[in-house]
Amino acid sequence: MLLSNALKRKNRTVKRIKEIEEDIISNNSLPTVSQREIDVEKILKERDILVQELISLKLKIFVASEPIRENILKIAELKSNINFLKSISTKKGIVRELCYHGSENVEYKTIIEKKEITELIKSSEEEIDILQEEIDKHNHTVEIE
């Protein structure tokens, strides 16, 4: 199986485990007059099997991803940096703001201009695209057991 397919299978398995968990949570304890639509013990066993399959699959993915692991980590940090950059206020000039006694004019001065932040974000996104292409190429060529 290709690594890309293994990743899709992992995501489907995680989704199925969550669905089963929701069914168990909502059907484990019901009023005695209620009709139980789900065999909780049966799906709990199914969940246990899926969790073991997920562990095995994640381990195979982890091993197969070794050559691109650095790119994966770089992308995570670039995304974190983009979120940080987006959170920086670029308010400047005189702004009327509310305060405890009404409102007042407050003058703001920026160190990093909006244009510079936009350029940094764009540069990070471009780097993510390059790294992601390398990851995709790897994932679509590497076979796992």
C-alpha positions as CSV (number, residue, x, y, z in Angstrom):
1,M,0.0,0.0,0.0
2,L,1.3,3.5,-0.8
3,L,2.0,5.8,2.1
4,S,-0.6,8.2,0.7
5,N,-3.2,5.5,0.9
6,A,-2.0,4.5,4.4
7,L,-2.6,8.1,5.6
8,K,-6.1,8.1,4.2
9,R,-6.8,4.7,5.8
10,K,-5.4,6.1,9.1
11,N,-7.8,9.1,8.9
12,R,-10.8,6.8,8.1
13,T,-9.9,4.6,11.1
14,V,-9.6,7.6,13.4
15,K,-13.0,8.8,12.2
16,R,-14.6,5.4,12.8
17,I,-13.1,5.1,16.3
18,K,-14.6,8.5,17.1
19,E,-18.0,7.4,15.8
20,I,-17.9,4.3,17.9
21,E,-16.9,6.3,21.0
22,E,-19.8,8.6,20.4
23,D,-22.2,5.6,20.2
24,I,-20.8,4.1,23.3
25,I,-21.0,7.4,25.2
26,S,-24.6,8.0,24.2
27,N,-25.8,4.4,24.6
28,N,-24.0,3.0,27.6
29,S,-26.4,4.3,30.2
30,L,-30.0,4.6,29.3
31,P,-33.3,4.6,31.3
32,T,-34.5,1.1,31.7
33,V,-37.6,1.9,29.7
34,S,-35.5,2.9,26.7
35,Q,-34.8,0.5,23.9
36,R,-31.0,0.0,23.4
37,E,-30.3,0.3,19.6
38,I,-26.6,-0.5,19.9
39,D,-24.8,-3.5,21.4
40,V,-22.3,-1.5,23.4
41,E,-20.1,-4.4,24.4
42,K,-19.8,-5.5,20.7
43,I,-18.8,-2.1,19.5
44,L,-16.4,-1.6,22.4
45,K,-14.6,-4.8,21.1
46,E,-14.7,-3.3,17.6
47,R,-13.1,-0.1,18.9
48,D,-10.4,-2.1,20.7
49,I,-9.5,-3.9,17.4
50,L,-9.5,-0.6,15.5
51,V,-7.3,1.0,18.0
52,Q,-4.7,-1.8,17.7
53,E,-4.9,-1.5,13.9
54,L,-4.4,2.2,14.2
55,I,-1.3,1.8,16.4
56,S,0.2,-0.6,13.8
57,L,-0.7,1.7,10.9
58,K,0.7,4.8,12.7
59,L,4.0,2.9,13.4
60,K,4.3,1.9,9.7
61,I,3.6,5.5,8.7
62,F,6.1,6.8,11.2
63,V,8.9,4.6,9.9
64,A,8.0,5.3,6.2
65,S,8.0,9.0,6.9
66,E,11.5,9.2,8.2
67,P,13.0,10.8,5.1
68,I,10.5,13.6,5.1
69,R,10.1,14.0,8.8
70,E,12.2,17.2,8.8
71,N,9.9,18.7,6.2
72,I,6.8,17.8,8.2
73,L,8.2,19.5,11.3
74,K,9.3,22.6,9.2
75,I,5.7,22.9,7.9
76,A,4.3,22.7,11.4
77,E,6.6,25.5,12.5
78,L,5.9,27.6,9.4
79,K,2.2,27.3,10.1
80,S,2.7,28.3,13.7
81,N,4.8,31.3,12.6
82,I,2.0,32.3,10.1
83,N,-0.5,32.2,12.9
84,F,1.8,34.3,15.1
85,L,2.3,36.9,12.3
86,K,-1.4,37.1,11.7
87,S,-1.9,37.9,15.4
88,I,0.4,40.9,15.4
89,S,-1.5,44.2,15.5
90,T,-0.6,46.7,12.8
91,K,-2.8,49.4,14.1
92,K,-1.2,52.8,13.6
93,G,-2.1,56.5,13.7
94,I,-4.8,58.0,15.9
95,V,-7.6,55.7,16.8
96,R,-10.7,56.5,18.8
97,E,-11.0,53.9,21.5
98,L,-13.5,53.2,24.3
99,C,-12.2,53.3,27.8
100,Y,-13.6,53.2,31.3
101,H,-14.6,56.9,31.3
102,G,-16.0,57.1,27.7
103,S,-13.7,57.2,24.7
104,E,-10.4,58.9,23.8
105,N,-8.0,59.2,21.0
106,V,-5.0,56.9,21.2
107,E,-2.0,57.2,18.9
108,Y,-0.4,54.0,17.7
109,K,3.0,53.4,16.2
110,T,4.0,50.1,14.6
111,I,7.4,48.6,14.4
112,I,6.5,45.9,11.8
113,E,4.3,47.3,9.1
114,K,1.3,45.4,7.7
115,K,3.1,45.1,4.3
116,E,6.1,43.4,5.9
117,I,3.9,41.0,7.8
118,T,2.0,40.2,4.6
119,E,5.3,39.5,2.8
120,L,6.6,37.3,5.6
121,I,3.3,35.3,5.5
122,K,3.5,35.0,1.7
123,S,7.1,33.8,2.0
124,S,6.2,31.2,4.6
125,E,3.3,29.9,2.5
126,E,5.5,29.5,-0.5
127,E,8.0,27.5,1.5
128,I,5.2,25.4,2.8
129,D,4.1,24.7,-0.8
130,I,7.6,23.6,-1.8
131,L,7.9,21.3,1.3
132,Q,4.4,19.9,0.8
133,E,5.2,19.0,-2.8
134,E,8.3,17.0,-1.6
135,I,6.1,15.3,1.0
136,D,3.4,14.5,-1.5
137,K,5.9,13.1,-3.9
138,H,7.3,10.8,-1.2
139,N,3.9,9.8,0.0
140,H,2.8,8.8,-3.5
141,T,5.9,6.7,-4.2
142,V,6.8,4.9,-1.0
143,E,5.2,1.6,-0.3
144,I,4.5,0.3,3.2
145,E,3.6,-3.2,4.4
